[in-house]
Amino acid sequence: MSQKKLVKQLFKKLDKLESDREKLIDKLAKALEKLDKKEAAKKTPAKKAAVKKVSAKKASAKKVAAKKAPAKKAAAKKAPAKKTLSPSEAS
């Protein structure tokens, strides 16, 4: 093949690649627009869900605190009982 024919073929391939590139860019732009719309729609419900999660965390924290308090009381009751036995044994 002559160089002119090779150059023509290469230009055709280049044109095809450029058109494919433009098509892909358009598809990506459309996909990004869809994602932006979905994110905008999700932002308002997400705030409500975040508030619910915070209240749930507070409730679980209260339960943990309630469980710890009786354990401390039980330990405090055992300690004085031992002290009262110690002096009676010593005398």
Secondary structure, DSSP 8 states (H G I E B T S, - for coil): --HHHHHHHHHHHHHHHHHHHHHHHHHHHHHHHHHHHHHHHHHHHHHHHHHHHHHHHHHHHHHHHHHHHHHHHHHHHHHHHHHHHHHHHH-
